[in-house]
């Protein structure tokens, strides 16, 4: 399944090919590693779809059923500073 993830800090779109059994957490880990985000501050990352945070522990298949995620949808990469 093809999805895109927008980083609202930069406005850049990250295009991904994901599998039904992939966890949201593994997708976040991939994005963070590939984009080499700065670790100068501790941050927490989430994926947002239709104004709802996708739980890190669910799979893409779960998101399809619970959140009506579809091929070509756009997710938002949400970043929070921990303790700040």
Order of alpha helices (4+ residues) and beta strands (2+ residues): beta-beta-alpha-beta-beta-alpha-beta
